[in-house]
Amino acid sequence: MPIYEYACASCGREFETLVRKSSPAPQCPGCSGTELRKKLSAFATITGAASAHAELPAPCRGCASPGVPGVCGLGASQQ
């Protein structure tokens, strides 16, 4: 399940969201707009035994999501 970054054409807000194949089209969490532009974003992978002890991102302070801080839209502003 990839996490995509979007920018809203209506209000300019940038946000991240988890997208599944069965998910409805995403909406802006600020204005509920659907005119979104997918942003180019970096990705990370962890491979091999040496990376088994790699430091992972801290959970979101807003919802305790184990994903990238800010996935829920709350943690990004609190960090």
PDB file of N, CA, C and O in Angstrom:
ATOM      1  N   MET A   1       0.845  -1.179   0.000  1.00  0.00           N
ATOM      2  CA  MET A   1       0.000   0.000   0.000  1.00  0.00           C
ATOM      3  C   MET A   1       0.889   1.241   0.000  1.00  0.00           C
ATOM      4  O   MET A   1       1.516   1.560   1.010  1.00  0.00           O
ATOM      5  N   PRO A   2       0.940   1.916  -1.095  1.00  0.00           N
ATOM      6  CA  PRO A   2       1.811   3.094  -1.169  1.00  0.00           C
ATOM      7  C   PRO A   2       1.201   4.329  -0.509  1.00  0.00           C
ATOM      8  O   PRO A   2      -0.016   4.484  -0.420  1.00  0.00           O
ATOM      9  N   ILE A   3       2.089   5.185  -0.057  1.00  0.00           N
ATOM     10  CA  ILE A   3       1.694   6.481   0.475  1.00  0.00           C
ATOM     11  C   ILE A   3       2.014   7.501  -0.608  1.00  0.00           C
ATOM     12  O   ILE A   3       3.156   7.595  -1.060  1.00  0.00           O
ATOM     13  N   TYR A   4       1.017   8.259  -1.023  1.00  0.00           N
ATOM     14  CA  TYR A   4       1.207   9.266  -2.062  1.00  0.00           C
ATOM     15  C   TYR A   4       1.123  10.653  -1.462  1.00  0.00           C
ATOM     16  O   TYR A   4       0.402  10.883  -0.491  1.00  0.00           O
ATOM     17  N   GLU A   5       1.868  11.576  -2.047  1.00  0.00           N
ATOM     18  CA  GLU A   5       1.823  12.984  -1.663  1.00  0.00           C
ATOM     19  C   GLU A   5       1.024  13.735  -2.723  1.00  0.00           C
ATOM     20  O   GLU A   5       1.199  13.511  -3.920  1.00  0.00           O
ATOM     21  N   TYR A   6       0.151  14.621  -2.275  1.00  0.00           N
ATOM     22  CA  TYR A   6      -0.691  15.396  -3.180  1.00  0.00           C
ATOM     23  C   TYR A   6      -0.620  16.869  -2.822  1.00  0.00           C
ATOM     24  O   TYR A   6      -0.299  17.235  -1.692  1.00  0.00           O
ATOM     25  N   ALA A   7      -0.926  17.708  -3.807  1.00  0.00           N
ATOM     26  CA  ALA A   7      -1.116  19.141  -3.596  1.00  0.00           C
ATOM     27  C   ALA A   7      -2.505  19.467  -4.140  1.00  0.00           C
ATOM     28  O   ALA A   7      -2.841  19.079  -5.259  1.00  0.00           O
ATOM     29  N   CYS A   8      -3.306  20.174  -3.356  1.00  0.00           N
ATOM     30  CA  CYS A   8      -4.666  20.528  -3.748  1.00  0.00           C
ATOM     31  C   CYS A   8      -4.632  21.777  -4.632  1.00  0.00           C
ATOM     32  O   CYS A   8      -4.017  22.783  -4.275  1.00  0.00           O
ATOM     33  N   ALA A   9      -5.290  21.705  -5.774  1.00  0.00           N
ATOM     34  CA  ALA A   9      -5.346  22.841  -6.692  1.00  0.00           C
ATOM     35  C   ALA A   9      -6.244  23.959  -6.152  1.00  0.00           C
ATOM     36  O   ALA A   9      -6.053  25.125  -6.497  1.00  0.00           O
ATOM     37  N   SER A  10      -7.219  23.610  -5.309  1.00  0.00           N
ATOM     38  CA  SER A  10      -8.159  24.606  -4.789  1.00  0.00           C
ATOM     39  C   SER A  10      -7.568  25.460  -3.673  1.00  0.00           C
ATOM     40  O   SER A  10      -7.641  26.688  -3.721  1.00  0.00           O
ATOM     41  N   CYS A  11      -6.974  24.804  -2.656  1.00  0.00           N
ATOM     42  CA  CYS A  11      -6.491  25.567  -1.499  1.00  0.00           C
ATOM     43  C   CYS A  11      -4.968  25.559  -1.367  1.00  0.00           C
ATOM     44  O   CYS A  11      -4.421  26.294  -0.544  1.00  0.00           O
ATOM     45  N   GLY A  12      -4.271  24.737  -2.164  1.00  0.00           N
ATOM     46  CA  GLY A  12      -2.818  24.698  -2.129  1.00  0.00           C
ATOM     47  C   GLY A  12      -2.226  23.823  -1.040  1.00  0.00           C
ATOM     48  O   GLY A  12      -1.005  23.719  -0.932  1.00  0.00           O
ATOM     49  N   ARG A  13      -3.062  23.194  -0.237  1.00  0.00           N
ATOM     50  CA  ARG A  13      -2.565  22.351   0.851  1.00  0.00           C
ATOM     51  C   ARG A  13      -1.853  21.127   0.294  1.00  0.00           C
ATOM     52  O   ARG A  13      -2.295  20.537  -0.692  1.00  0.00           O
ATOM     53  N   GLU A  14      -0.753  20.749   0.927  1.00  0.00           N
ATOM     54  CA  GLU A  14      -0.027  19.542   0.573  1.00  0.00           C
ATOM     55  C   GLU A  14      -0.268  18.515   1.667  1.00  0.00           C
ATOM     56  O   GLU A  14      -0.249  18.847   2.852  1.00  0.00           O
ATOM     57  N   PHE A  15      -0.494  17.267   1.270  1.00  0.00           N
ATOM     58  CA  PHE A  15      -0.766  16.219   2.250  1.00  0.00           C
ATOM     59  C   PHE A  15      -0.348  14.865   1.705  1.00  0.00           C
ATOM     60  O   PHE A  15      -0.099  14.716   0.508  1.00  0.00           O
ATOM     61  N   GLU A  16      -0.273  13.881   2.589  1.00  0.00           N
ATOM     62  CA  GLU A  16       0.048  12.509   2.242  1.00  0.00           C
ATOM     63  C   GLU A  16      -1.156  11.644   2.558  1.00  0.00           C
ATOM     64  O   GLU A  16      -1.912  11.933   3.486  1.00  0.00           O
ATOM     65  N   THR A  17      -1.334  10.581   1.786  1.00  0.00           N
ATOM     66  CA  THR A  17      -2.424   9.662   2.080  1.00  0.00           C
ATOM     67  C   THR A  17      -2.040   8.256   1.630  1.00  0.00           C
ATOM     68  O   THR A  17      -1.321   8.077   0.647  1.00  0.00           O
ATOM     69  N   LEU A  18      -2.524   7.280   2.356  1.00  0.00           N
ATOM     70  CA  LEU A  18      -2.322   5.879   2.034  1.00  0.00           C
ATOM     71  C   LEU A  18      -3.355   5.498   0.993  1.00  0.00           C
ATOM     72  O   LEU A  18      -4.548   5.722   1.199  1.00  0.00           O
ATOM     73  N   VAL A  19      -2.923   4.927  -0.119  1.00  0.00           N
ATOM     74  CA  VAL A  19      -3.840   4.618  -1.217  1.00  0.00           C
ATOM     75  C   VAL A  19      -3.870   3.115  -1.457  1.00  0.00           C
ATOM     76  O   VAL A  19      -2.835   2.487  -1.680  1.00  0.00           O
ATOM     77  N   ARG A  20      -5.054   2.560  -1.408  1.00  0.00           N
ATOM     78  CA  ARG A  20      -5.263   1.154  -1.726  1.00  0.00           C
ATOM     79  C   ARG A  20      -6.003   1.080  -3.049  1.00  0.00           C
ATOM     80  O   ARG A  20      -6.628   2.051  -3.476  1.00  0.00           O
ATOM     81  N   LYS A  21      -5.930  -0.072  -3.692  1.00  0.00           N
ATOM     82  CA  LYS A  21      -6.637  -0.222  -4.970  1.00  0.00           C
ATOM     83  C   LYS A  21      -8.140  -0.037  -4.794  1.00  0.00           C
ATOM     84  O   LYS A  21      -8.811   0.477  -5.689  1.00  0.00           O
ATOM     85  N   SER A  22      -8.667  -0.447  -3.657  1.00  0.00           N
ATOM     86  CA  SER A  22     -10.108  -0.352  -3.424  1.00  0.00           C
ATOM     87  C   SER A  22     -10.529   0.990  -2.829  1.00  0.00           C
ATOM     88  O   SER A  22     -11.717   1.209  -2.591  1.00  0.00           O
ATOM     89  N   SER A  23      -9.575   1.893  -2.583  1.00  0.00           N
ATOM     90  CA  SER A  23      -9.891   3.189  -1.982  1.00  0.00           C
ATOM     91  C   SER A  23     -10.605   4.096  -2.980  1.00  0.00           C
ATOM     92  O   SER A  23     -10.321   4.056  -4.177  1.00  0.00           O
ATOM     93  N   PRO A  24     -11.532   4.915  -2.482  1.00  0.00           N
ATOM     94  CA  PRO A  24     -12.113   5.934  -3.368  1.00  0.00           C
ATOM     95  C   PRO A  24     -11.060   6.990  -3.676  1.00  0.00           C
ATOM     96  O   PRO A  24     -10.029   7.047  -3.006  1.00  0.00           O
ATOM     97  N   ALA A  25     -11.300   7.813  -4.663  1.00  0.00           N
ATOM     98  CA  ALA A  25     -10.361   8.882  -5.024  1.00  0.00           C
ATOM     99  C   ALA A  25     -10.140   9.768  -3.800  1.00  0.00           C
ATOM    100  O   ALA A  25     -11.096  10.092  -3.094  1.00  0.00           O
ATOM    101  N   PRO A  26      -8.890  10.164  -3.539  1.00  0.00           N
ATOM    102  CA  PRO A  26      -8.622  10.981  -2.348  1.00  0.00           C
ATOM    103  C   PRO A  26      -9.209  12.384  -2.470  1.00  0.00           C
ATOM    104  O   PRO A  26      -9.410  12.901  -3.569  1.00  0.00           O
ATOM    105  N   GLN A  27      -9.478  12.984  -1.311  1.00  0.00           N
ATOM    106  CA  GLN A  27      -9.958  14.356  -1.223  1.00  0.00           C
ATOM    107  C   GLN A  27      -9.014  15.139  -0.334  1.00  0.00           C
ATOM    108  O   GLN A  27      -8.362  14.572   0.544  1.00  0.00           O
ATOM    109  N   CYS A  28      -8.941  16.424  -0.557  1.00  0.00           N
ATOM    110  CA  CYS A  28      -8.122  17.299   0.276  1.00  0.00           C
ATOM    111  C   CYS A  28      -8.714  17.323   1.688  1.00  0.00           C
ATOM    112  O   CYS A  28      -9.915  17.539   1.846  1.00  0.00           O
ATOM    113  N   PRO A  29      -7.884  17.104   2.718  1.00  0.00           N
ATOM    114  CA  PRO A  29      -8.406  17.152   4.085  1.00  0.00           C
ATOM    115  C   PRO A  29      -8.751  18.568   4.543  1.00  0.00           C
ATOM    116  O   PRO A  29      -9.447  18.740   5.544  1.00  0.00           O
ATOM    117  N   GLY A  30      -8.274  19.577   3.824  1.00  0.00           N
ATOM    118  CA  GLY A  30      -8.549  20.962   4.200  1.00  0.00           C
ATOM    119  C   GLY A  30      -9.857  21.493   3.642  1.00  0.00           C
ATOM    120  O   GLY A  30     -10.662  22.079   4.366  1.00  0.00           O
ATOM    121  N   CYS A  31     -10.066  21.278   2.311  1.00  0.00           N
ATOM    122  CA  CYS A  31     -11.247  21.867   1.667  1.00  0.00           C
ATOM    123  C   CYS A  31     -12.150  20.822   0.993  1.00  0.00           C
ATOM    124  O   CYS A  31     -13.157  21.180   0.382  1.00  0.00           O
ATOM    125  N   SER A  32     -11.801  19.557   1.100  1.00  0.00           N
ATOM    126  CA  SER A  32     -12.535  18.440   0.480  1.00  0.00           C
ATOM    127  C   SER A  32     -12.496  18.487  -1.042  1.00  0.00           C
ATOM    128  O   SER A  32     -13.293  17.819  -1.700  1.00  0.00           O
ATOM    129  N   GLY A  33     -11.580  19.268  -1.608  1.00  0.00           N
ATOM    130  CA  GLY A  33     -11.442  19.342  -3.063  1.00  0.00           C
ATOM    131  C   GLY A  33     -10.927  18.038  -3.642  1.00  0.00           C
ATOM    132  O   GLY A  33     -10.225  17.287  -2.965  1.00  0.00           O
ATOM    133  N   THR A  34     -11.271  17.771  -4.880  1.00  0.00           N
ATOM    134  CA  THR A  34     -10.831  16.552  -5.549  1.00  0.00           C
ATOM    135  C   THR A  34      -9.885  16.842  -6.712  1.00  0.00           C
ATOM    136  O   THR A  34      -9.431  15.917  -7.387  1.00  0.00           O
ATOM    137  N   GLU A  35      -9.589  18.103  -6.948  1.00  0.00           N
ATOM    138  CA  GLU A  35      -8.660  18.482  -8.007  1.00  0.00           C
ATOM    139  C   GLU A  35      -7.252  18.488  -7.417  1.00  0.00           C
ATOM    140  O   GLU A  35      -6.750  19.521  -6.974  1.00  0.00           O
ATOM    141  N   LEU A  36      -6.622  17.299  -7.420  1.00  0.00           N
ATOM    142  CA  LEU A  36      -5.340  17.104  -6.763  1.00  0.00           C
ATOM    143  C   LEU A  36      -4.245  16.843  -7.778  1.00  0.00           C
ATOM    144  O   LEU A  36      -4.486  16.285  -8.849  1.00  0.00           O
ATOM    145  N   ARG A  37      -3.048  17.253  -7.426  1.00  0.00           N
ATOM    146  CA  ARG A  37      -1.871  16.989  -8.253  1.00  0.00           C
ATOM    147  C   ARG A  37      -0.958  16.078  -7.449  1.00  0.00           C
ATOM    148  O   ARG A  37      -0.562  16.416  -6.334  1.00  0.00           O
ATOM    149  N   LYS A  38      -0.621  14.910  -8.019  1.00  0.00           N
ATOM    150  CA  LYS A  38       0.271  13.987  -7.341  1.00  0.00           C
ATOM    151  C   LYS A  38       1.685  14.550  -7.414  1.00  0.00           C
ATOM    152  O   LYS A  38       2.159  14.922  -8.488  1.00  0.00           O
ATOM    153  N   LYS A  39       2.354  14.611  -6.267  1.00  0.00           N
ATOM    154  CA  LYS A  39       3.703  15.156  -6.200  1.00  0.00           C
ATOM    155  C   LYS A  39       4.726  14.044  -6.357  1.00  0.00           C
ATOM    156  O   LYS A  39       4.463  12.891  -6.016  1.00  0.00           O
ATOM    157  N   LEU A  40       5.877  14.395  -6.867  1.00  0.00           N
ATOM    158  CA  LEU A  40       6.982  13.467  -6.962  1.00  0.00           C
ATOM    159  C   LEU A  40       7.577  13.343  -5.567  1.00  0.00           C
ATOM    160  O   LEU A  40       7.910  14.353  -4.947  1.00  0.00           O
ATOM    161  N   SER A  41       7.715  12.130  -5.067  1.00  0.00           N
ATOM    162  CA  SER A  41       8.232  11.958  -3.720  1.00  0.00           C
ATOM    163  C   SER A  41       9.279  10.853  -3.684  1.00  0.00           C
ATOM    164  O   SER A  41       9.319   9.973  -4.544  1.00  0.00           O
ATOM    165  N   ALA A  42      10.105  10.927  -2.685  1.00  0.00           N
ATOM    166  CA  ALA A  42      11.155   9.921  -2.499  1.00  0.00           C
ATOM    167  C   ALA A  42      10.572   8.702  -1.801  1.00  0.00           C
ATOM    168  O   ALA A  42       9.514   8.775  -1.177  1.00  0.00           O
ATOM    169  N   PHE A  43      11.262   7.605  -1.912  1.00  0.00           N
ATOM    170  CA  PHE A  43      10.838   6.408  -1.214  1.00  0.00           C
ATOM    171  C   PHE A  43      12.042   5.801  -0.524  1.00  0.00           C
ATOM    172  O   PHE A  43      13.185   6.114  -0.857  1.00  0.00           O
ATOM    173  N   ALA A  44      11.780   4.934   0.436  1.00  0.00           N
ATOM    174  CA  ALA A  44      12.852   4.284   1.172  1.00  0.00           C
ATOM    175  C   ALA A  44      12.592   2.794   1.227  1.00  0.00           C
ATOM    176  O   ALA A  44      11.446   2.346   1.260  1.00  0.00           O
ATOM    177  N   THR A  45      13.673   2.036   1.237  1.00  0.00           N
ATOM    178  CA  THR A  45      13.556   0.591   1.398  1.00  0.00           C
ATOM    179  C   THR A  45      14.548   0.141   2.447  1.00  0.00           C
ATOM    180  O   THR A  45      15.572   0.786   2.669  1.00  0.00           O
ATOM    181  N   ILE A  46      14.241  -0.949   3.078  1.00  0.00           N
ATOM    182  CA  ILE A  46      15.136  -1.554   4.041  1.00  0.00           C
ATOM    183  C   ILE A  46      15.369  -2.979   3.574  1.00  0.00           C
ATOM    184  O   ILE A  46      14.428  -3.765   3.471  1.00  0.00           O
ATOM    185  N   THR A  47      16.619  -3.311   3.291  1.00  0.00           N
ATOM    186  CA  THR A  47      16.946  -4.646   2.803  1.00  0.00           C
ATOM    187  C   THR A  47      18.162  -5.189   3.537  1.00  0.00           C
ATOM    188  O   THR A  47      18.982  -4.424   4.045  1.00  0.00           O
ATOM    189  N   GLY A  48      18.274  -6.490   3.591  1.00  0.00           N
ATOM    190  CA  GLY A  48      19.453  -7.137   4.147  1.00  0.00           C
ATOM    191  C   GLY A  48      19.494  -7.180   5.658  1.00  0.00           C
ATOM    192  O   GLY A  48      18.706  -6.517   6.333  1.00  0.00           O
ATOM    193  N   ALA A  49      20.421  -7.966   6.183  1.00  0.00           N
ATOM    194  CA  ALA A  49      20.550  -8.165   7.626  1.00  0.00           C
ATOM    195  C   ALA A  49      21.029  -6.912   8.339  1.00  0.00           C
ATOM    196  O   ALA A  49      20.586  -6.631   9.453  1.00  0.00           O
ATOM    197  N   ALA A  50      21.918  -6.159   7.723  1.00  0.00           N
ATOM    198  CA  ALA A  50      22.437  -4.950   8.366  1.00  0.00           C
ATOM    199  C   ALA A  50      21.342  -3.918   8.586  1.00  0.00           C
ATOM    200  O   ALA A  50      21.396  -3.139   9.538  1.00  0.00           O
ATOM    201  N   SER A  51      20.362  -3.914   7.716  1.00  0.00           N
ATOM    202  CA  SER A  51      19.291  -2.928   7.846  1.00  0.00           C
ATOM    203  C   SER A  51      18.179  -3.396   8.775  1.00  0.00           C
ATOM    204  O   SER A  51      17.233  -2.650   9.027  1.00  0.00           O
ATOM    205  N   ALA A  52      18.280  -4.625   9.288  1.00  0.00           N
ATOM    206  CA  ALA A  52      17.251  -5.127  10.198  1.00  0.00           C
ATOM    207  C   ALA A  52      17.182  -4.275  11.457  1.00  0.00           C
ATOM    208  O   ALA A  52      16.138  -4.197  12.105  1.00  0.00           O
ATOM    209  N   HIS A  53      18.287  -3.642  11.797  1.00  0.00           N
ATOM    210  CA  HIS A  53      18.326  -2.797  12.995  1.00  0.00           C
ATOM    211  C   HIS A  53      18.311  -1.318  12.634  1.00  0.00           C
ATOM    212  O   HIS A  53      18.639  -0.468  13.462  1.00  0.00           O
ATOM    213  N   ALA A  54      17.935  -1.016  11.413  1.00  0.00           N
ATOM    214  CA  ALA A  54      17.888   0.376  10.963  1.00  0.00           C
ATOM    215  C   ALA A  54      16.864   1.148  11.779  1.00  0.00           C
ATOM    216  O   ALA A  54      15.864   0.592  12.234  1.00  0.00           O
ATOM    217  N   GLU A  55      17.124   2.416  11.955  1.00  0.00           N
ATOM    218  CA  GLU A  55      16.205   3.260  12.710  1.00  0.00           C
ATOM    219  C   GLU A  55      15.034   3.652  11.829  1.00  0.00           C
ATOM    220  O   GLU A  55      15.217   4.267  10.779  1.00  0.00           O
ATOM    221  N   LEU A  56      13.841   3.300  12.254  1.00  0.00           N
ATOM    222  CA  LEU A  56      12.626   3.622  11.514  1.00  0.00           C
ATOM    223  C   LEU A  56      12.068   4.943  12.016  1.00  0.00           C
ATOM    224  O   LEU A  56      12.406   5.372  13.119  1.00  0.00           O
ATOM    225  N   PRO A  57      11.209   5.605  11.221  1.00  0.00           N
ATOM    226  CA  PRO A  57      10.626   6.870  11.674  1.00  0.00           C
ATOM    227  C   PRO A  57       9.804   6.679  12.945  1.00  0.00           C
ATOM    228  O   PRO A  57       9.214   5.621  13.162  1.00  0.00           O
ATOM    229  N   ALA A  58       9.773   7.698  13.770  1.00  0.00           N
ATOM    230  CA  ALA A  58       8.956   7.657  14.981  1.00  0.00           C
ATOM    231  C   ALA A  58       7.485   7.661  14.611  1.00  0.00           C
ATOM    232  O   ALA A  58       7.117   8.210  13.573  1.00  0.00           O
ATOM    233  N   PRO A  59       6.625   7.056  15.444  1.00  0.00           N
ATOM    234  CA  PRO A  59       5.190   7.081  15.156  1.00  0.00           C
ATOM    235  C   PRO A  59       4.648   8.508  15.202  1.00  0.00           C
ATOM    236  O   PRO A  59       5.220   9.386  15.846  1.00  0.00           O
ATOM    237  N   CYS A  60       3.558   8.712  14.518  1.00  0.00           N
ATOM    238  CA  CYS A  60       2.887  10.009  14.510  1.00  0.00           C
ATOM    239  C   CYS A  60       2.435  10.340  15.932  1.00  0.00           C
ATOM    240  O   CYS A  60       1.901   9.484  16.637  1.00  0.00           O
ATOM    241  N   ARG A  61       2.651  11.565  16.338  1.00  0.00           N
ATOM    242  CA  ARG A  61       2.227  11.974  17.683  1.00  0.00           C
ATOM    243  C   ARG A  61       0.727  12.213  17.767  1.00  0.00           C
ATOM    244  O   ARG A  61       0.166  12.239  18.863  1.00  0.00           O
ATOM    245  N   GLY A  62       0.072  12.389  16.629  1.00  0.00           N
ATOM    246  CA  GLY A  62      -1.357  12.659  16.631  1.00  0.00           C
ATOM    247  C   GLY A  62      -2.204  11.411  16.720  1.00  0.00           C
ATOM    248  O   GLY A  62      -3.202  11.385  17.439  1.00  0.00           O
ATOM    249  N   CYS A  63      -1.809  10.356  15.984  1.00  0.00           N
ATOM    250  CA  CYS A  63      -2.656   9.158  15.952  1.00  0.00           C
ATOM    251  C   CYS A  63      -1.887   7.883  16.270  1.00  0.00           C
ATOM    252  O   CYS A  63      -2.476   6.803  16.306  1.00  0.00           O
ATOM    253  N   ALA A  64      -0.581   7.989  16.500  1.00  0.00           N
ATOM    254  CA  ALA A  64       0.295   6.859  16.791  1.00  0.00           C
ATOM    255  C   ALA A  64       0.414   5.892  15.621  1.00  0.00           C
ATOM    256  O   ALA A  64       0.744   4.721  15.810  1.00  0.00           O
ATOM    257  N   SER A  65       0.149   6.376  14.420  1.00  0.00           N
ATOM    258  CA  SER A  65       0.317   5.549  13.234  1.00  0.00           C
ATOM    259  C   SER A  65       1.780   5.155  13.114  1.00  0.00           C
ATOM    260  O   SER A  65       2.656   6.009  13.246  1.00  0.00           O
ATOM    261  N   PRO A  66       2.067   3.873  12.866  1.00  0.00           N
ATOM    262  CA  PRO A  66       3.459   3.469  12.729  1.00  0.00           C
ATOM    263  C   PRO A  66       4.070   3.902  11.404  1.00  0.00           C
ATOM    264  O   PRO A  66       5.254   3.665  11.165  1.00  0.00           O
ATOM    265  N   GLY A  67       3.289   4.527  10.548  1.00  0.00           N
ATOM    266  CA  GLY A  67       3.789   4.993   9.258  1.00  0.00           C
ATOM    267  C   GLY A  67       4.576   6.270   9.401  1.00  0.00           C
ATOM    268  O   GLY A  67       4.964   6.655  10.504  1.00  0.00           O
ATOM    269  N   VAL A  68       4.804   6.904   8.317  1.00  0.00           N
ATOM    270  CA  VAL A  68       5.554   8.150   8.285  1.00  0.00           C
ATOM    271  C   VAL A  68       4.795   9.220   9.068  1.00  0.00           C
ATOM    272  O   VAL A  68       3.585   9.353   8.886  1.00  0.00           O
ATOM    273  N   PRO A  69       5.465   9.989   9.937  1.00  0.00           N
ATOM    274  CA  PRO A  69       4.774  11.053  10.649  1.00  0.00           C
ATOM    275  C   PRO A  69       4.076  11.984   9.680  1.00  0.00           C
ATOM    276  O   PRO A  69       4.672  12.407   8.690  1.00  0.00           O
ATOM    277  N   GLY A  70       2.847  12.304   9.944  1.00  0.00           N
ATOM    278  CA  GLY A  70       2.090  13.190   9.087  1.00  0.00           C
ATOM    279  C   GLY A  70       1.107  12.476   8.181  1.00  0.00           C
ATOM    280  O   GLY A  70       0.348  13.126   7.462  1.00  0.00           O
ATOM    281  N   VAL A  71       1.105  11.140   8.202  1.00  0.00           N
ATOM    282  CA  VAL A  71       0.199  10.385   7.343  1.00  0.00           C
ATOM    283  C   VAL A  71      -1.251  10.770   7.624  1.00  0.00           C
ATOM    284  O   VAL A  71      -2.052  10.910   6.700  1.00  0.00           O
ATOM    285  N   CYS A  72      -1.582  10.940   8.899  1.00  0.00           N
ATOM    286  CA  CYS A  72      -2.955  11.268   9.246  1.00  0.00           C
ATOM    287  C   CYS A  72      -3.234  12.757   9.103  1.00  0.00           C
ATOM    288  O   CYS A  72      -4.386  13.178   9.214  1.00  0.00           O
ATOM    289  N   GLY A  73      -2.207  13.559   8.860  1.00  0.00           N
ATOM    290  CA  GLY A  73      -2.392  14.996   8.738  1.00  0.00           C
ATOM    291  C   GLY A  73      -2.221  15.733  10.047  1.00  0.00           C
ATOM    292  O   GLY A  73      -2.191  16.964  10.067  1.00  0.00           O
ATOM    293  N   LEU A  74      -2.108  14.986  11.161  1.00  0.00           N
ATOM    294  CA  LEU A  74      -1.969  15.629  12.458  1.00  0.00           C
ATOM    295  C   LEU A  74      -0.521  15.715  12.912  1.00  0.00           C
ATOM    296  O   LEU A  74      -0.099  16.746  13.436  1.00  0.00           O
ATOM    297  N   GLY A  75       0.237  14.658  12.723  1.00  0.00           N
ATOM    298  CA  GLY A  75       1.587  14.583  13.238  1.00  0.00           C
ATOM    299  C   GLY A  75       2.549  15.556  12.605  1.00  0.00           C
ATOM    300  O   GLY A  75       3.498  15.981  13.264  1.00  0.00           O
ATOM    301  N   ALA A  76       2.347  15.928  11.357  1.00  0.00           N
ATOM    302  CA  ALA A  76       3.284  16.804  10.656  1.00  0.00           C
ATOM    303  C   ALA A  76       3.387  18.167  11.339  1.00  0.00           C
ATOM    304  O   ALA A  76       4.473  18.740  11.427  1.00  0.00           O
ATOM    305  N   SER A  77       2.286  18.671  11.809  1.00  0.00           N
ATOM    306  CA  SER A  77       2.297  20.000  12.416  1.00  0.00           C
ATOM    307  C   SER A  77       2.755  19.955  13.870  1.00  0.00           C
ATOM    308  O   SER A  77       3.076  20.994  14.447  1.00  0.00           O
ATOM    309  N   GLN A  78       2.791  18.767  14.470  1.00  0.00           N
ATOM    310  CA  GLN A  78       3.160  18.656  15.879  1.00  0.00           C
ATOM    311  C   GLN A  78       4.631  18.339  16.076  1.00  0.00           C
ATOM    312  O   GLN A  78       5.091  18.272  17.216  1.00  0.00           O
ATOM    313  N   GLN A  79       5.390  18.140  14.991  1.00  0.00           N
ATOM    314  CA  GLN A  79       6.783  17.734  15.153  1.00  0.00           C
ATOM    315  C   GLN A  79       7.721  18.873  14.975  1.00  0.00           C
ATOM    316  O   GLN A  79       8.935  18.696  15.081  1.00  0.00           O
TER     317      GLN A  79
END
